[in-house]
């Protein structure tokens, strides 16, 4: 068996991309799974490829597990941790980082600009929905 996961690009413009991820866990969980591949995002009109993204906003609903968003690198670097409660009721929230330019990718060696996701403390039927607004940099 495996967790039932989806990834969806809601919007992918010249400067901003919005992506949505869901998971209903069977207890397996996810470990450093690639969720945002910056090379797959739409390039600028002049053909310049997206190199990195800054996390501008996060909307989330998480039940029974913790979700770590990670900057992909030789050794991944945590961007932010969400959830973590074991209550049956979901942890719901909206985080807005636009006032200071967003959460910037500070990964070191082997950085490629991508975002990975890891779940912790997951059990059967735990779940998450996460929407990220990302500002592109070239």
C-alpha positions as CSV (number, residue, x, y, z in Angstrom):
1,X,0.0,0.0,0.0
2,X,1.0,3.6,-0.2
3,X,-0.3,7.0,0.9
4,X,-2.9,8.5,-1.5
5,X,-1.2,11.7,-2.6
6,X,-1.9,14.3,-5.2
7,X,0.0,17.3,-6.5
8,X,-1.7,20.0,-8.6
9,X,-0.5,23.3,-10.1
10,X,-3.2,25.8,-9.7
11,X,-1.4,28.7,-11.3
12,X,2.0,29.2,-13.0
13,X,2.6,32.7,-14.2
14,X,5.8,34.7,-15.0
15,X,6.4,35.7,-11.3
16,X,4.0,33.6,-9.1
17,X,3.2,29.8,-9.0
18,X,0.5,28.3,-6.8
19,X,0.6,24.6,-6.1
20,X,-1.6,22.3,-4.0
21,X,-0.7,19.0,-2.3
22,X,-2.9,16.4,-0.6
23,X,-2.3,13.2,1.3
24,X,-4.5,10.6,3.0
25,X,-2.0,8.3,4.8
26,X,-2.2,4.6,5.1
27,X,0.6,4.9,7.7
28,X,3.4,4.7,5.1
29,X,4.1,8.4,5.0
30,X,6.4,10.4,2.7
31,X,10.1,11.0,3.1
32,X,11.8,13.9,1.2
33,X,9.4,13.5,-1.7
34,X,9.9,16.1,-4.5
35,X,6.8,18.3,-4.6
36,X,8.0,21.4,-6.5
37,X,10.4,20.9,-9.4
38,X,11.5,24.5,-10.3
39,X,12.8,23.4,-13.7
40,X,9.2,22.3,-14.6
41,X,7.7,25.7,-13.8
42,X,6.9,28.1,-16.7
43,X,9.9,30.0,-17.9
44,X,10.0,33.8,-18.4
45,X,8.9,35.1,-21.8
46,X,12.6,35.4,-22.8
47,X,13.1,31.6,-22.1
48,X,15.0,32.0,-18.8
49,X,14.2,29.1,-16.6
50,X,13.1,29.4,-13.0
51,X,16.0,28.7,-10.7
52,X,14.5,29.0,-7.2
53,X,11.2,30.0,-5.4
54,X,10.5,31.9,-2.2
55,X,7.5,30.7,-0.2
56,X,5.1,33.7,0.0
57,X,2.0,32.2,1.5
58,X,0.9,28.8,2.9
59,X,-2.7,27.6,3.5
60,X,-2.9,24.3,5.3
61,X,-5.1,21.8,7.0
62,X,-3.3,18.9,8.7
63,X,-4.7,16.2,10.9
64,X,-2.6,13.8,13.0
65,X,0.9,14.3,11.5
66,X,3.6,16.8,11.1
67,X,4.7,18.0,7.6
68,X,8.1,19.4,6.9
69,X,8.7,21.4,3.8
70,X,12.4,21.1,2.8
71,X,14.7,22.9,0.4
72,X,16.3,20.1,-1.7
73,X,20.1,19.8,-1.5
74,X,22.8,17.3,-0.7
75,X,21.4,17.4,2.9
76,X,17.9,18.9,2.8
77,X,17.3,22.0,4.8
78,X,13.9,22.5,6.5
79,X,12.0,25.5,5.2
80,X,9.1,25.2,7.6
81,X,7.3,22.6,9.8
82,X,3.5,22.5,9.8
83,X,1.0,20.6,12.0
84,X,2.3,18.2,14.5
85,X,-0.8,17.8,16.6
86,X,-2.2,14.4,17.2
87,X,-5.7,15.7,17.7
88,X,-8.5,14.3,15.5
89,X,-9.4,17.8,14.5
90,X,-7.2,19.3,11.8
91,X,-4.7,22.1,12.4
92,X,-5.8,24.8,10.0
93,X,-3.9,27.9,9.1
94,X,-2.7,30.6,6.8
95,X,0.8,32.0,6.9
96,X,1.8,35.1,5.0
97,X,5.5,35.9,4.5
98,X,5.1,38.6,1.8
99,X,6.0,41.5,4.1
100,X,9.7,40.4,4.2
101,X,10.0,38.8,0.8
102,X,9.0,35.2,1.7
103,X,10.9,32.3,3.0
104,X,14.1,32.2,1.0
105,X,15.9,29.0,0.0
106,X,19.0,28.8,2.3
107,X,20.1,25.2,1.4
108,X,23.8,24.7,0.9
109,X,25.8,22.2,-1.1
110,X,23.8,20.5,-4.0
111,X,21.0,23.1,-3.9
112,X,18.7,22.8,-7.0
113,X,15.8,25.1,-6.0
114,X,13.3,22.3,-5.5
115,X,11.0,21.8,-2.5
116,X,10.6,18.3,-0.9
117,X,8.1,17.2,1.7
118,X,8.4,14.8,4.6
119,X,5.6,13.6,6.9
120,X,6.3,12.5,10.5
121,X,4.2,10.8,13.2
122,X,1.7,9.7,10.5
123,X,-0.8,6.9,11.1
124,X,-3.6,5.5,9.0
125,X,-6.2,8.1,7.9
126,X,-4.0,11.1,8.9
127,X,-4.2,13.7,6.2
128,X,-3.0,17.1,4.9
129,X,-4.0,19.7,2.3
130,X,-1.3,22.3,1.6
131,X,-1.4,25.2,-0.8
132,X,1.8,27.2,-1.5
133,X,2.1,30.5,-3.2
134,X,5.6,30.7,-4.6
135,X,7.5,33.7,-6.0
136,X,9.8,32.7,-8.7
137,X,13.4,33.9,-9.1
138,X,15.5,33.5,-12.3
